[in-house]
Amino acid sequence: MYTLREAWAKMHGEEPVEQWDGKMYCGETDAALTWRTNETSGYIAAYTFTLVTEGWLTIAYNGRQLTLRPDDLYVYSPGMPVSIVAVSGDYHGICLLADEYVTIESPTVRDLLNIAYAPIVQLHQPRITLSHHDALRLHAKMREIHACLHSDHIYKAEVLRLLYAVFLLDLHDAREKHIPQRTVPQRTEEIFIGFIRLLPLHFAEHHDIAFYASRLNISTVYLSRVVRQVSGRTVAGYVNQFLTMEASFLLCTSTLSITQIADRLHFSDTPSFSKFFSRMKGQSPREYREAGQFT
């Protein structure tokens, strides 16, 4: 998947601020800018929080369409395929993006990221419809992050991490108001979120459920039951989704041979990888590469 810096370069070319470290960005967006996110096809290793302020947009998320309107907050987690389906001409929003690998170094922020996944667990979708008051409050926090990014503060990186943590706490406060009754027990939520957080880090090397269960200190049967209860999907289905996304990304953006891609994704051999990819995408890796675009 693209890092935040790579995704920004693909969509916009020059970097958003002078001496940008590629760890975090926050800024206003409109219909034209939103359409450009399809250039990465959701292949981005970054957490994204999009607050709609005017108009509407429709996204394709996890095989379903979801329309966002003013005061809706959309939470994107790394590895979930997303594309823009439609955007109103008057659409405006504000987006906060935090690179998965280089921003989430602070244990405090890393722990708070459970908040980002909670809407998916409790609402079965990555959207929170906020009260107007809470939407304005989060908007103000995002604007504060934007201002810090464009400042010459000598402790900019440290301040940004603190502002990000405050934003996540405010999001948690708003989310708890929106979901007064849990639909999923807290322990089940914690296990599922733990599994989803492990996936982007380990899917290439570990395709088996036993690895994830052991890291979470539970049995494979229990992990399977939790994942199916929360999402209606299987552990293998999630792992295969990540493998397919990364394979598609590498086929279209790298010069690695198909054999090298198979090795990077820890398939036993090239034929096994080709068979897997053909089953998942309906095309062989070579056919997909020749088509030259994400689907």
PAZAPA-4460 file (N, C-alpha, C; in steps of 0.05 Angstrom, whole numbers, plus 32768, in hexadecimal, padded with zeros to 4 digits):
% residues 295
    n_x    n_y    n_z   ca_x   ca_y   ca_z    c_x    c_y    c_z   seq   type   mol
   8011   7FE8   8000   8000   8000   8000   8012   8019   8000     1      M     A
   8006   802F   7FF7   8015   8048   7FF7   8018   8053   8014     2      Y     A
   802F   805E   801A   8031   806E   8032   8022   8088   802D     3      T     A
   801E   8098   8042   8010   80B1   803E   8020   80C3   802B     4      L     A
   803A   80C4   802E   804B   80D5   801C   8048   80CC   7FFF     5      R     A
   8049   80B2   7FFA   8047   80A7   7FDF   802B   80AD   7FD3     6      E     A
   8016   80AA   7FE4   7FFB   80AF   7FDA   7FF8   80CD   7FD3     7      A     A
   8003   80DE   7FE4   8001   80FB   7FDF   800F   8102   7FC5     8      W     A
   8027   80F6   7FC0   8036   80FC   7FA8   8026   80F3   7F8F     9      A     A
   8019   80DC   7F91   800A   80D2   7F7A   7FF3   80E3   7F74    10      K     A
   7FE5   80EE   7F88   7FCD   80FD   7F84   7FD2   811B   7F7F    11      M     A
   7FE7   8126   7F8B   7FEB   8143   7F8B   8006   814C   7F81    12      H     A
   801A   813A   7F7F   8034   8143   7F76   8044   814F   7F8D    13      G     A
   8047   8169   7F8E   8057   8175   7FA3   804B   8171   7FBF    14      E     A
   805C   8173   7FD3   8053   816E   7FEE   8043   8185   7FF9    15      E     A
   8031   8180   800C   801E   8194   8015   802A   81AB   8024    16      P     A
   803F   81A6   8033   804C   81BC   8043   806A   81B8   8041    17      V     A
   8078   81CE   8045   8095   81CD   8043   80A1   81BB   8059    18      E     A
   80B4   81AB   8052   80C2   8198   8065   80AD   8186   8072    19      Q     A
   809A   817C   8063   8086   8169   806E   8093   814F   8074    20      W     A
   808D   8143   808B   8099   8129   8092   8089   8111   8089    21      D     A
   8072   8116   807C   8062   8100   8072   8052   80F0   8086    22      G     A
   8051   80FA   809F   8044   80EB   80B4   8026   80F1   80B7    23      K     A
   801F   810A   80B2   8003   8112   80B7   7FFC   812A   80A5    24      M     A
   7FE3   812B   809D   7FD9   8142   808F   7FBC   8146   8095    25      Y     A
   7FB4   8160   8095   7F98   8166   8098   7F92   817E   8087    26      C     A
   7F7C   817D   8078   7F74   8194   8068   7F58   8191   805D    27      G     A
   7F4E   81A8   8053   7F34   81A8   8047   7F34   819A   802C    28      E     A
   7F1D   818F   8024   7F1B   8181   800B   7F00   8188   7FFD    29      T     A
   7EFF   8184   7FE3   7EE7   8189   7FD4   7EE2   8172   7FC0    30      D     A
   7ECF   8176   7FAE   7EC8   8160   7F9C   7EE0   8158   7F8B    31      A     A
   7EEE   816B   7F7F   7F04   8165   7F6D   7F1A   8156   7F7C    32      A     A
   7F22   8160   7F93   7F37   8153   7FA3   7F2E   8137   7FAB    33      L     A
   7F15   8134   7FB2   7F0B   811A   7FBB   7F0D   8105   7FA5    34      T     A
   7F06   810D   7F8D   7F07   80FA   7F76   7F24   80EF   7F73    35      W     A
   7F37   8100   7F79   7F53   80F9   7F74   7F5C   80E2   7F87    36      R     A
   7F4E   80DE   7F9C   7F56   80C9   7FAE   7F53   80AD   7FA1    37      T     A
   7F42   80AC   7F8C   7F3F   8092   7F7E   7F59   808A   7F70    38      N     A
   7F6C   809C   7F6D   7F85   8095   7F61   7F95   8082   7F71    39      E     A
   7F8F   8080   7F8B   7F9D   806D   7F9C   7F8B   8055   7FA2    40      T     A
   7F72   8056   7F9B   7F5F   8040   7F9D   7F5E   8034   7FB9    41      S     A
   7F62   8045   7FCE   7F61   803B   7FE9   7F79   802C   7FF2    42      G     A
   7F8E   802C   7FE0   7FA7   801E   7FE7   7FB9   8030   7FF6    43      Y     A
   7FB2   8038   800E   7FC2   804B   801E   7FC4   8042   803B    44      I     A
   7FDD   8042   8044   7FE2   8039   8060   7FE0   8051   8072    45      A     A
   7FC8   805C   8075   7FC4   8073   8086   7FA7   8072   8091    46      A     A
   7FA4   807D   80A8   7F8A   8081   80B4   7F7F   809B   80A9    47      Y     A
   7F66   809B   80A1   7F5A   80B4   8096   7F40   80B9   80A3    48      T     A
   7F3C   80D2   80AB   7F23   80DB   80B8   7F18   80F1   80A7    49      F     A
   7F01   80ED   809A   7EF5   8101   8089   7EDB   810A   8095    50      T     A
   7ED9   8124   809A   7EC1   8130   80A5   7EB3   8140   808F    51      L     A
   7E9A   8139   8088   7E8C   8147   8073   7E80   8161   807F    52      V     A
   7E85   8177   8071   7E7A   8191   807B   7E64   819C   8068    53      T     A
   7E65   8195   804E   7E51   819E   803B   7E4D   8188   8026    54      E     A
   7E35   8187   801B   7E31   8174   8005   7E31   8157   800E    55      G     A
   7E38   8145   7FFC   7E38   8128   8002   7E4C   811A   7FF0    56      W     A
   7E54   8102   7FF9   7E64   80F1   7FE7   7E5C   80D4   7FED    57      L     A
   7E5F   80C3   7FD9   7E59   80A7   7FDB   7E72   8097   7FD6    58      T     A
   7E78   8085   7FE8   7E90   8074   7FE5   7E88   8057   7FE3    59      I     A
   7E99   8047   7FD6   7E96   802A   7FD6   7EA9   8020   7FEB    60      A     A
   7E9F   8013   7FFF   7EAE   8009   8015   7EA8   7FEC   801B    61      Y     A
   7EBC   7FDB   8019   7EB9   7FBF   8021   7EA1   7FB2   8013    62      N     A
   7E9E   7FB9   7FF9   7E88   7FAD   7FE9   7E6D   7FBA   7FEB    63      G     A
   7E6C   7FD0   7FFB   7E52   7FDE   7FFE   7E56   7FFC   7FF8    64      R     A
   7E40   8009   7FF2   7E41   8026   7FEE   7E37   8035   8007    65      Q     A
   7E44   804B   800D   7E3E   805A   8025   7E3E   8078   801E    66      L     A
   7E28   8086   8024   7E26   80A3   801E   7E2B   80B3   8037    67      T     A
   7E3C   80C6   8035   7E43   80D7   804C   7E38   80F3   8047    68      L     A
   7E2D   80FF   805C   7E21   8119   805B   7E2C   812B   8071    69      R     A
   7E25   8145   8072   7E30   8157   8086   7E2D   814B   80A3    70      P     A
   7E43   814E   80B2   7E46   8144   80CD   7E4B   8126   80CF    71      D     A
   7E4E   8119   80B8   7E57   80FD   80B7   7E76   80FD   80B8    72      D     A
   7E81   80EB   80C8   7E9E   80E7   80C8   7EA3   80CB   80BE    73      L     A
   7EB5   80C9   80AA   7EBC   80AF   809E   7ED8   80A8   80A8    74      Y     A
   7EDC   8090   80B2   7EF5   8087   80BC   7F00   8071   80AA    75      V     A
   7F17   8076   809E   7F25   8062   808D   7F3C   8055   809C    76      Y     A
   7F3D   803B   809C   7F53   802D   80A8   7F64   801F   8092    77      S     A
   7F7E   801E   8096   7F8F   8012   8081   7F87   7FF7   8078    78      P     A
   7F87   7FF3   805E   7F81   7FD8   8053   7F65   7FD4   804A    79      G     A
   7F53   7FE7   804E   7F38   7FE4   8046   7F34   7FF1   802A    80      M     A
   7F2C   7FE2   8016   7F29   7FED   7FFB   7F12   8000   7FFA    81      P     A
   7F17   8019   7FF2   7F03   802E   7FF1   7F05   803D   7FD7    82      V     A
   7EEF   8045   7FCB   7EF0   8056   7FB3   7ED8   8069   7FB4    83      S     A
   7EDC   8080   7FA7   7EC7   8095   7FA5   7EB5   808E   7F8E    84      I     A
   7E9B   808C   7F94   7E87   8086   7F80   7E7A   809F   7F75    85      V     A
   7E73   80B2   7F86   7E65   80CA   7F7D   7E6B   80E0   7F92    86      A     A
   7E6C   80F9   7F88   7E70   8110   7F9A   7E5F   8127   7F90    87      V     A
   7E51   8135   7FA2   7E42   814C   7F9A   7E54   8163   7F93    88      S     A
   7E4B   8174   7F81   7E5B   818B   7F78   7E62   819E   7F8E    89      G     A
   7E51   819F   7FA3   7E56   81B2   7FB9   7E64   81A4   7FD1    90      D     A
   7E6F   818C   7FCC   7E7B   817D   7FE2   7E93   818C   7FEE    91      Y     A
   7E94   818D   8008   7EAC   8197   8016   7EAF   8186   8030    92      H     A
   7EC8   8182   8037   7ECD   8173   8050   7EE9   817A   8059    93      G     A
   7EF1   816D   806F   7F0C   8171   8079   7F16   8155   807F    94      I     A
   7F2F   8150   8078   7F3B   8135   807B   7F54   8136   808C    95      C     A
   7F56   8123   809E   7F6E   8120   80AF   7F79   8104   80A7    96      L     A
   7F93   8104   809F   7FA0   80EB   8097   7FB9   80E7   80A8    97      L     A
   7FBC   80CF   80B3   7FD3   80C8   80C4   7FE0   80AE   80BA    98      A     A
   7FF9   80B0   80B2   8006   8099   80A7   8008   8083   80BC    99      D     A
   8002   806A   80B3   8000   8054   80C6   801A   804D   80D3   100      E     A
   8030   804D   80C4   8049   8042   80CE   805B   8057   80DC   101      Y     A
   8059   8070   80D4   806C   8083   80E0   805F   8097   80F3   102      V     A
   8045   8099   80F3   8038   80AC   8105   8030   809E   811F   103      T     A
   8028   8084   811D   801D   8077   8135   8034   806A   8144   104      I     A
   8048   807B   814B   805F   8071   815B   8059   8074   8179   105      E     A
   804A   8088   8180   8044   808D   819C   8031   8078   81A7   106      S     A
   8038   806A   81BD   8025   8056   81C8   800A   8062   81CE   107      P     A
   8009   807B   81D7   7FEF   8088   81DE   7FDE   8089   81C5   108      T     A
   7FE9   8093   81AF   7FD9   8095   8197   7FD2   807A   818C   109      V     A
   7FE4   8067   818E   7FDF   804C   8183   7FC8   803F   8192   110      R     A
   7FC7   8043   81AD   7FB1   8038   81BC   7F96   8045   81B5   111      D     A
   7F98   805F   81B0   7F7F   806E   81AA   7F74   8066   818F   112      L     A
   7F84   805A   817E   7F7A   8053   8163   7F64   803E   8164   113      L     A
   7F61   8031   817B   7F49   8020   817D   7F30   802F   8177   114      N     A
   7F31   8049   817E   7F19   805A   8179   7F12   805C   815C   115      I     A
   7F27   805B   814B   7F22   805D   812E   7F13   8045   8123   116      A     A
   7F18   802E   8130   7F0B   8015   8126   7EEF   8011   8132   117      Y     A
   7EEA   801D   8149   7ED1   8017   8157   7EB8   801B   8147   118      A     A
   7EB5   8030   8136   7E9C   8032   8127   7E97   801A   8115   119      P     A
   7EAD   800E   810A   7EAA   7FF7   80F8   7E9E   7FDF   8108   120      I     A
   7EA8   7FDD   8121   7E9F   7FC6   8131   7E82   7FCA   813A   121      V     A
   7E7C   7FE2   8145   7E62   7FE6   8152   7E4C   7FED   813D   122      Q     A
   7E54   7FFA   8127   7E40   8003   8114   7E41   7FF3   80FA   123      L     A
   7E56   7FE2   80F7   7E5A   7FD2   80DF   7E5F   7FE4   80C6   124      H     A
   7E68   7FFC   80CB   7E6F   800E   80B5   7E82   8023   80C0   125      Q     A
   7E92   8030   80AF   7EA6   8043   80B9   7E9B   8060   80BA   126      P     A
   7E82   8063   80C0   7E76   807E   80C0   7E6A   8083   80DC   127      R     A
   7E6F   809C   80E6   7E62   80A5   80FE   7E53   80BE   80F7   128      I     A
   7E39   80BF   80FC   7E29   80D7   80F8   7E2A   80E7   8112   129      T     A
   7E37   80FD   8112   7E3C   810D   812A   7E26   8121   812F   130      L     A
   7E23   812A   8148   7E13   8141   814C   7E21   8159   8140   131      S     A
   7E13   816E   8139   7E20   8185   812D   7E35   8191   813F   132      H     A
   7E2F   8191   8159   7E42   819C   816D   7E5C   818C   816C   133      H     A
   7E5A   8171   816C   7E72   8160   816C   7E81   8163   8152   134      D     A
   7E72   8166   813C   7E7F   816A   8122   7E8F   8183   8122   135      A     A
   7E84   8198   812C   7E92   81B2   812E   7EAB   81B0   813F   136      L     A
   7EA9   81A1   8155   7EC0   819D   8167   7ED6   818E   8159   137      R     A
   7ED0   8179   814B   7EE4   8169   813D   7EF0   817A   8126   138      L     A
   7EDF   8189   8119   7EE9   819A   8103   7EFD   81AE   810E   139      H     A
   7EF8   81B9   8126   7F0A   81CC   8132   7F25   81BF   8138   140      A     A
   7F24   81A6   8142   7F3D   8198   8148   7F4D   8192   812F   141      K     A
   7F3F   818B   8119   7F4D   8186   8100   7F59   819F   80F5   142      M     A
   7F4B   81B5   80F7   7F56   81CF   80EE   7F6F   81D6   80FE   143      R     A
   7F6F   81CF   8118   7F86   81D5   8129   7F9F   81C4   8120   144      E     A
   7F9A   81AB   8118   7FAF   819B   810D   7FB9   81A6   80F3   145      I     A
   7FA7   81AF   80E2   7FAF   81BC   80C9   7FC0   81D5   80CE   146      H     A
   7FB9   81E5   80E1   7FC8   81FD   80E7   7FE4   81F6   80F1   147      A     A
   7FE6   81E1   8102   8000   81D9   810D   8012   81CF   80F6   148      C     A
   8006   81C0   80E3   8016   81B6   80CD   8023   81CD   80BD   149      L     A
   8016   81E3   80BB   8020   81FA   80AB   802F   820E   80BC   150      H     A
   8034   8207   80D5   8042   8219   80E7   8060   8213   80E7   151      S     A
   806F   8225   80F4   808C   8220   80F7   8093   8219   8114   152      D     A
   8080   820C   8121   8084   8204   813D   809C   81F1   813F   153      H     A
   80AF   81F6   8151   80C7   81E5   8152   80C1   81C9   815D   154      I     A
   80AA   81C6   816A   80A2   81AB   8174   8089   81A1   8164   155      Y     A
   8089   81A7   814B   8071   81A1   813A   806A   8183   813C   156      K     A
   807D   8171   8139   8076   8154   8139   8069   814C   8153   157      A     A
   8074   8155   8169   8069   814E   8183   804D   815A   8187   158      E     A
   804A   8173   817F   8030   8180   8182   801B   8171   8171   159      V     A
   8022   816A   8159   8010   815C   8147   8006   8141   8153   160      L     A
   8019   8133   8160   8011   8119   816C   7FFD   811E   8183   161      R     A
   8002   8133   8192   7FF0   813A   81A8   7FD4   8142   819E   162      L     A
   7FD4   8153   8189   7FBB   815C   817D   7FAC   8144   8172   163      L     A
   7FBA   8131   8166   7FAE   8119   815B   7FA1   8109   8171   164      Y     A
   7FAF   8106   8187   7FA4   80F7   819E   7F8B   8105   81A9   165      A     A
   7F8B   8120   81AA   7F73   812E   81B4   7F5C   812A   81A0   166      V     A
   7F62   812C   8186   7F4D   8127   8172   7F40   810B   8176   167      F     A
   7F51   80F7   817A   7F46   80DC   817E   7F36   80D9   8197   168      L     A
   7F3E   80E7   81AC   7F2E   80E7   81C5   7F13   80F5   81C1   169      L     A
   7F13   810B   81B2   7EFA   8118   81AC   7EE8   8107   819B   170      D     A
   7EF4   80F9   8188   7EE5   80E6   8177   7ED9   80D0   8188   171      L     A
   7EE9   80C6   819B   7EDE   80B1   81AD   7EC6   80BB   81BD   172      H     A
   7EC8   80D4   81C7   7EB2   80E0   81D6   7E99   80E1   81C5   173      D     A
   7E9D   80EB   81AC   7E86   80ED   8199   7E7B   80D2   8192   174      A     A
   7E8C   80BF   818F   7E84   80A4   8187   7E74   8097   819D   175      R     A
   7E7C   809B   81B6   7E6E   808F   81CD   7E52   809A   81D0   176      E     A
   7E4F   80B4   81C9   7E34   80C0   81C9   7E22   80B4   81B3   177      K     A
   7E2F   80AE   819D   7E20   80A4   8186   7E18   8087   8189   178      H     A
   7E28   8078   8198   7E23   805B   819D   7E1F   8057   81BB   179      I     A
   7E08   805F   81C6   7E05   805D   81E3   7E03   8040   81EC   180      P     A
   7DFA   802E   81DB   7DF8   8012   81E3   7E0A   8002   81D0   181      Q     A
   7E1D   7FF3   81DB   7E2F   7FE3   81CB   7E1F   7FCC   81BE   182      R     A
   7E24   7FC8   81A4   7E18   7FB2   8196   7E2A   7F9A   8196   183      T     A
   7E44   7F9E   819D   7E58   7F89   819F   7E65   7F8B   81BB   184      V     A
   7E68   7F75   81C9   7E75   7F77   81E3   7E92   7F83   81E1   185      P     A
   7E9A   7F90   81F6   7EB4   7F9E   81F5   7ECB   7F8B   81F0   186      Q     A
   7ECB   7F73   81FC   7EE1   7F60   81F8   7EE1   7F57   81DA   187      R     A
   7ECA   7F53   81CF   7EC9   7F4B   81B2   7ED3   7F62   81A1   188      T     A
   7ECC   7F7A   81A7   7ED6   7F91   8199   7EF4   7F93   819A   189      E     A
   7EFF   7F8F   81B2   7F1C   7F91   81B5   7F2B   7F7C   81A5   190      E     A
   7F20   7F64   81A4   7F2D   7F4E   8195   7F2C   7F54   8177   191      I     A
   7F15   7F5C   816E   7F13   7F62   8151   7F25   7F79   8149   192      F     A
   7F25   7F8E   8159   7F36   7FA5   8152   7F54   7F9C   8153   193      I     A
   7F5B   7F8C   8167   7F76   7F82   8168   7F7E   7F72   814F   194      G     A
   7F6C   7F62   8145   7F70   7F53   812D   7F74   7F66   8115   195      F     A
   7F62   7F79   8112   7F63   7F8B   80FC   7F7D   7F9C   80FC   196      I     A
   7F86   7FA3   8114   7F9F   7FB2   8116   7FB7   7FA2   810F   197      R     A
   7FB7   7F87   8115   7FCD   7F76   810E   7FCF   7F71   80F0   198      L     A
   7FB8   7F71   80E2   7FB8   7F69   80C6   7FCB   7F79   80B4   199      L     A
   7FCA   7F93   80B4   7FDC   7FA2   80A2   7FF9   7F9D   80A7   200      P     A
   8000   7F96   80BF   801C   7F92   80C6   8027   7F76   80BF   201      L     A
   8015   7F62   80BE   801E   7F47   80BC   8012   7F36   80A6   202      H     A
   7FFF   7F41   8096   7FF0   7F30   8083   8003   7F24   806E   203      F     A
   8018   7F32   8066   8029   7F28   8051   8038   7F0F   805A   204      A     A
   8040   7F0F   8073   8050   7EF8   807C   803F   7EE2   8089   205      E     A
   8029   7EEA   8095   8019   7ED6   80A3   7FFD   7ED5   8097   206      H     A
   7FF7   7EBF   808A   7FDD   7EBB   807D   7FCA   7EAA   808F   207      H     A
   7FD5   7EA0   80A5   7FC6   7E8C   80B5   7FB9   7E98   80CD   208      D     A
   7FA2   7E8E   80D5   7F93   7E98   80EC   7FA2   7E94   8106   209      I     A
   7FB2   7E7E   8107   7FC0   7E78   8120   7FD2   7E8E   8129   210      A     A
   7FE0   7E9C   8116   7FF1   7EB2   811E   7FE2   7EC8   812C   211      F     A
   7FCC   7ED0   8120   7FBD   7EE7   812C   7FB0   7EDF   8146   212      Y     A
   7FA7   7EC7   8148   7F9B   7EBD   8162   7FB1   7EBD   8178   213      A     A
   7FC9   7EB4   8171   7FDE   7EB3   8185   7FE6   7ECE   818E   214      S     A
   7FE7   7EE2   817B   7FEF   7EFD   8182   7FDA   7F0A   8195   215      R     A
   7FC1   7F01   8192   7FAB   7F0B   81A3   7FA6   7EFA   81BC   216      L     A
   7FB6   7EE5   81BE   7FB4   7ED3   81D6   7F99   7EC6   81D9   217      N     A
   7F8E   7EBE   81C2   7F74   7EB0   81C2   7F76   7E98   81AF   218      I     A
   7F62   7E87   81AF   7F62   7E70   819D   7F59   7E78   8181   219      S     A
   7F60   7E67   816E   7F58   7E6D   8152   7F39   7E6C   8150   220      T     A
   7F2D   7E59   815F   7F0F   7E57   815E   7F02   7E71   8168   221      V     A
   7F0D   7E7C   817E   7F02   7E94   818A   7F06   7EAC   8177   222      Y     A
   7F1E   7EAE   816B   7F22   7EC4   8158   7F0F   7EC2   8140   223      L     A
   7F0C   7EAA   8135   7EFA   7EA6   811F   7EDE   7EAF   8126   224      S     A
   7ED5   7EA7   813E   7EBA   7EAE   8146   7EB6   7ECC   8149   225      R     A
   7ECA   7EDA   8155   7EC9   7EF6   8159   7EC7   7F05   813E   226      V     A
   7ED9   7EFE   812C   7EDA   7F0C   8112   7EC0   7F08   8103   227      V     A
   7EB5   7EEF   8104   7E9C   7EEB   80F6   7E85   7EF9   8104   228      R     A
   7E85   7EFA   811E   7E70   7F08   812D   7E6F   7F26   8126   229      Q     A
   7E87   7F32   8125   7E88   7F4F   8121   7E83   7F56   8104   230      V     A
   7E8F   7F47   80F1   7E90   7F50   80D5   7E80   7F3E   80C2   231      S     A
   7E7A   7F25   80CB   7E6D   7F13   80B9   7E81   7F06   80A5   232      G     A
   7E9B   7F0C   80AA   7EB0   7F02   8098   7EC2   7EEF   80A7   233      R     A
   7ED5   7EE2   8099   7EE8   7ED0   80A5   7F03   7EDD   80A7   234      T     A
   7F14   7ED2   80B9   7F30   7EDC   80BB   7F3E   7ED9   80A0   235      V     A
   7F3A   7EC2   8093   7F47   7EBD   8079   7F3D   7ED2   8065   236      A     A
   7F24   7ED9   8066   7F1A   7EED   8053   7F28   7F08   8056   237      G     A
   7F2D   7F10   806F   7F3B   7F29   8074   7F58   7F27   806A   238      Y     A
   7F66   7F11   8070   7F81   7F0E   8068   7F83   7F0E   8049   239      V     A
   7F71   7EFF   803D   7F71   7EFE   801F   7F6C   7F19   8013   240      N     A
   7F5B   7F29   8020   7F55   7F44   8015   7F6F   7F55   8016   241      Q     A
   7F7E   7F54   802C   7F96   7F63   802D   7FAB   7F59   8019   242      F     A
   7FAD   7F3F   8017   7FC0   7F33   8004   7FB9   7F3C   7FE7   243      L     A
   7FA0   7F3B   7FE1   7F97   7F43   7FC6   7F9C   7F61   7FC1   244      T     A
   7F97   7F71   7FD4   7F9C   7F8E   7FD1   7FBA   7F93   7FCD   245      M     A
   7FCB   7F87   7FDD   7FE7   7F8C   7FDB   7FF2   7F81   7FC1   246      E     A
   7FE9   7F6A   7FB9   7FF2   7F5E   7F9F   7FE9   7F70   7F88   247      A     A
   7FD1   7F7A   7F89   7FC7   7F8C   7F74   7FD8   7FA5   7F73   248      S     A
   7FDE   7FB0   7F8A   7FEE   7FC8   7F8C   8009   7FC4   7F80   249      F     A
   8016   7FAE   7F88   8031   7FA9   7F7E   8032   7FA3   7F60   250      L     A
   801E   7F96   7F56   801D   7F90   7F39   801A   7FA9   7F29   251      L     A
   800C   7FBD   7F34   8007   7FD6   7F24   801A   7FEC   7F2A   252      C     A
   802A   7FEB   7F3F   803B   8002   7F46   8058   7FFB   7F48   253      T     A
   805F   7FE1   7F46   807B   7FDA   7F49   8086   7FCB   7F31   254      S     A
   809F   7FC8   7F30   80AC   7FB9   7F1A   80B4   7F9D   7F24   255      T     A
   80AB   7F95   7F3B   80B0   7F7A   7F45   80A4   7F65   7F33   256      L     A
   80B2   7F50   7F2F   80A7   7F3A   7F1F   8091   7F2C   7F2F   257      S     A
   8081   7F1D   7F21   806B   7F0E   7F2E   8077   7EFB   7F43   258      I     A
   808D   7EEF   7F3D   809B   7EDD   7F50   80A4   7EEC   7F69   259      T     A
   80AF   7F04   7F65   80B8   7F15   7F7B   80A0   7F1D   7F8D   260      Q     A
   808A   7F23   7F80   8072   7F2B   7F8F   8068   7F13   7F9F   261      I     A
   8068   7EFB   7F93   8060   7EE3   7FA1   8072   7EDE   7FB9   262      A     A
   808C   7EE3   7FB6   809E   7EE0   7FCD   8099   7EF4   7FE2   263      D     A
   8095   7F0D   7FDA   8090   7F23   7FEE   8077   7F1D   7FFF   264      R     A
   8063   7F11   7FF2   804A   7F0B   8000   804A   7EEF   800D   265      L     A
   8062   7EE2   800C   8066   7EC9   801A   8053   7EB2   8010   266      H     A
   804F   7EB1   7FF6   8043   7E99   7FEA   8058   7E84   7FE6   267      F     A
   8050   7E6B   7FE6   8064   7E55   7FE5   8072   7E55   7FCA   268      S     A
   8064   7E5D   7FB5   8071   7E5F   7F9B   8060   7E71   7F89   269      D     A
   806A   7E76   7F70   805B   7E88   7F5E   8041   7E7C   7F55   270      T     A
   8040   7E62   7F4E   8025   7E57   7F46   8010   7E5A   7F5C   271      P     A
   8018   7E57   7F75   8004   7E5A   7F8B   7FFA   7E76   7F8C   272      S     A
   800C   7E8A   7F89   8004   7EA6   7F89   7FF1   7EAC   7F71   273      F     A
   7FF9   7EA2   7F59   7FE9   7EA7   7F41   7FCD   7E9B   7F44   274      S     A
   7FCC   7E83   7F4F   7FB1   7E76   7F53   7FA1   7E87   7F67   275      K     A
   7FAD   7E90   7F7D   7F9F   7EA0   7F91   7F95   7EBA   7F84   276      F     A
   7FA6   7EC8   7F76   7F9F   7EE2   7F6A   7F89   7EDE   7F56   277      F     A
   7F8B   7ECA   7F45   7F76   7EC5   7F31   7F5B   7EC0   7F3D   278      S     A
   7F5B   7EB1   7F53   7F42   7EAB   7F62   7F36   7EC4   7F6D   279      R     A
   7F47   7ED6   7F78   7F3D   7EEE   7F85   7F35   7F04   7F72   280      M     A
   7F43   7F06   7F5B   7F3F   7F1D   7F49   7F33   7F15   7F2E   281      K     A
   7F32   7EFB   7F28   7F27   7EF3   7F0F   7F39   7EF7   7EF7   282      G     A
   7F52   7EFE   7EFD   7F67   7F02   7EE9   7F81   7EF7   7EF4   283      Q     A
   7F93   7EEE   7EE2   7FAD   7EE6   7EEB   7FBD   7EFF   7EF3   284      S     A
   7FD2   7EFC   7F03   7FE3   7F14   7F09   7FED   7F22   7EF0   285      P     A
   7FF5   7F12   7EDC   7FFF   7F1F   7EC3   7FEA   7F2E   7EB5   286      R     A
   7FD2   7F23   7EB3   7FBB   7F31   7EA6   7FB5   7F4B   7EB5   287      E     A
   7FB5   7F49   7ECF   7FAE   7F61   7EE0   7FC3   7F76   7EDC   288      Y     A
   7FDD   7F6F   7EDC   7FF2   7F82   7ED8   7FF0   7F8F   7EBC   289      R     A
   7FEA   7F80   7EA8   7FE8   7F8B   7E8D   7FD0   7F9F   7E8B   290      E     A
   7FBB   7F9A   7E9B   7FA4   7FAC   7E9A   7FAD   7FC7   7EA6   291      A     A
   7FBF   7FC7   7EB9   7FCC   7FDF   7EC3   7FBC   7FF1   7ED4   292      G     A
   7FA7   7FE7   7EE2   7F97   7FF9   7EF4   7F8B   7FE9   7F0A   293      Q     A
   7F87   7FF6   7F21   7F7A   7FE9   7F37   7F5D   7FE4   7F31   294      F     A
   7F53   7FCD   7F3A   7F36   7FC7   7F38   7F2E   7FBA   7F52   295      T     A
***
